[in-house]
Amino acid sequence: MSLKIGFDFQTEGEERADAFLDDYELRLMFDSTRQSLGDGLKRNFRNVVCGEHGEAPRFTVTGIYDREKEEMDIQYHVDTCCQYFLLRVMRTLNQRS
């Protein structure tokens, strides 16, 4: 059972005249973040499956880069086959943070 990870990175707000990142650098940051977070999730959850259903967790990572504040908010959405496994995955995710 392979781990499924999806990413949805977006920008919001008006770009500042003195922006720290231009569009090219922002794409590089998104790519680097996607790679880093994906590698971490794969490493931490590569052998984690539900003992009852044999399913691996599914992750969707969303990131919104605020161009005005020049900050990025990242959130994880976790799908699992059952509530018990969700609790196990969340415990593991929180221990790794």
C-alpha positions, -999 to +999 in steps of 0.1 A: +000+000+000+016+033-011+013+066+007-006+092-013+003+128-008-013+157-027-002+194-026-022+225-033-001+257-030-015+291-039-008+328-034-031+355-022-030+393-017-013+420-036+024+417-043+045+443-026+066+467-046+097+455-027+087+419-026+112+395-011+103+367-037+095+372-073+073+347-092+103+325-102+116+324-066+081+317-053+078+287-076+112+275-064+100+279-028+068+259-035+089+231-052+114+230-024+086+229+002+067+202-017+098+181-019+108+186+018+073+180+032+067+150+009+101+134+018+093+139+055+058+124+053+072+094+032+100+088+057+077+091+088+047+071+074+063+046+050+054+016+072+022+030+088-009+012+078-042+005+096-039-029+114-076-036+107-080-025+071-045-025+057-048+010+044-022+038+044-031+073+053-037+099+026-024+134+030-033+167+013-010+195+021-023+230+014-001+261+015-012+297+010+015+323+006+003+358+016+021+382-007+014+412+015+027+397+047+052+375+029+042+345+050+031+310+042+004+291+061+007+253+057-021+229+067-024+191+066-056+173+057-055+136+066-079+109+053-079+075+068-101+044+066-114+047+102-114+069+132-091+047+153-064+049+125-069+087+122-060+091+159-029+070+154-018+089+124-024+123+141-005+112+171+024+102+149+022+134+129+022+155+160+052+137+175+072+144+144+065+181+144 
